[in-house]
Amino acid sequence: MSECTKAEWRARLRAARLLIDDAGRHLAAAGLASAGLAWLREMSGGMPATTICAYVSGRAEPPTAPLLGALAGAGHTVLVPVCEPGHQLSWTPWTPGVAMARSALAPVQEPVGPRYRFAELGAVHGLILPALAIDAAGVRLGQGGGYYDRFLAAVGEGAVPTAGVVYEAEAVPAGELPHDVLDRRVQYILTPGGYRPAAE
């Protein structure tokens, strides 16, 4: 395991993301849209209309707006998270042009609309999650709020296919990221260049 702490990893990764120029972000956005659609097709067995939980990216994150648009344009129902007290998540529908507002609990933008508990969503065919880095064993380094680790623990391992989104340079060898028993792994690594399963 890396001798660097989570805080040190986060600082380094955030700084590197700020160096990516607009052209690089544009290419990444297009790649993620294509890779995300392909991943969902595999996870759903090619079903034409599914329910997918994803997220609205922040400024320095790999851009997900084209991915969300591509998913909705293909006929899928797209939901994104809303932060709730106690580091919990609820889910609200995302459609192109939906009104957005800054969260009262986290430095993120969230759609304005009805909020649902995950158990109320019915069959969900995939979860696309943010990450700062993911190792080849599926260890995910998040922003540090703990929202997604709590959510994944409640959902249960393997209940829904999970993919963490990172730039290719943020997909690192197994054992490189610090982690503990509370950290939940993802099953797939999704980058602008494609997707691949994390090793067991």
TAWOUR-V304140 format. One record per residue. N is the residue number from 1. RES is the residue in one small letter. SS is DSSP state (A for helix, B for strand, O for the rest). Layout:
BEGIN
N & RES & SS
N & RES & SS
END
This chain:
BEGIN
1 & m & O
2 & s & O
3 & e & O
4 & c & O
5 & t & O
6 & k & A
7 & a & A
8 & e & A
9 & w & A
10 & r & A
11 & a & A
12 & r & A
13 & l & A
14 & r & A
15 & a & A
16 & a & A
17 & r & A
18 & l & A
19 & l & O
20 & i & O
21 & d & O
22 & d & A
23 & a & A
24 & g & A
25 & r & A
26 & h & A
27 & l & A
28 & a & A
29 & a & A
30 & a & A
31 & g & A
32 & l & A
33 & a & A
34 & s & A
35 & a & A
36 & g & A
37 & l & A
38 & a & A
39 & w & A
40 & l & A
41 & r & A
42 & e & A
43 & m & A
44 & s & A
45 & g & O
46 & g & O
47 & m & O
48 & p & O
49 & a & O
50 & t & O
51 & t & B
52 & i & B
53 & c & B
54 & a & B
55 & y & O
56 & v & O
57 & s & O
58 & g & O
59 & r & O
60 & a & O
61 & e & O
62 & p & O
63 & p & O
64 & t & O
65 & a & A
66 & p & A
67 & l & A
68 & l & A
69 & g & A
70 & a & A
71 & l & A
72 & a & A
73 & g & A
74 & a & O
75 & g & O
76 & h & O
77 & t & B
78 & v & B
79 & l & B
80 & v & B
81 & p & B
82 & v & B
83 & c & B
84 & e & B
85 & p & O
86 & g & O
87 & h & O
88 & q & B
89 & l & B
90 & s & B
91 & w & B
92 & t & B
93 & p & B
94 & w & O
95 & t & O
96 & p & O
97 & g & O
98 & v & O
99 & a & O
100 & m & B
101 & a & B
102 & r & B
103 & s & O
104 & a & O
105 & l & O
106 & a & O
107 & p & O
108 & v & O
109 & q & B
110 & e & B
111 & p & B
112 & v & O
113 & g & O
114 & p & O
115 & r & O
116 & y & B
117 & r & O
118 & f & A
119 & a & A
120 & e & A
121 & l & O
122 & g & O
123 & a & O
124 & v & O
125 & h & O
126 & g & B
127 & l & B
128 & i & B
129 & l & B
130 & p & B
131 & a & O
132 & l & O
133 & a & B
134 & i & B
135 & d & B
136 & a & O
137 & a & O
138 & g & O
139 & v & O
140 & r & B
141 & l & B
142 & g & O
143 & q & O
144 & g & O
145 & g & O
146 & g & O
147 & y & A
148 & y & A
149 & d & A
150 & r & A
151 & f & A
152 & l & A
153 & a & A
154 & a & A
155 & v & A
156 & g & O
157 & e & O
158 & g & O
159 & a & O
160 & v & O
161 & p & O
162 & t & B
163 & a & B
164 & g & B
165 & v & B
166 & v & O
167 & y & O
168 & e & A
169 & a & A
170 & e & A
171 & a & B
172 & v & B
173 & p & O
174 & a & O
175 & g & O
176 & e & O
177 & l & O
178 & p & O
179 & h & O
180 & d & O
181 & v & O
182 & l & O
183 & d & O
184 & r & O
185 & r & O
186 & v & O
187 & q & O
188 & y & B
189 & i & B
190 & l & B
191 & t & B
192 & p & O
193 & g & O
194 & g & B
195 & y & B
196 & r & B
197 & p & B
198 & a & O
199 & a & O
200 & e & O
END
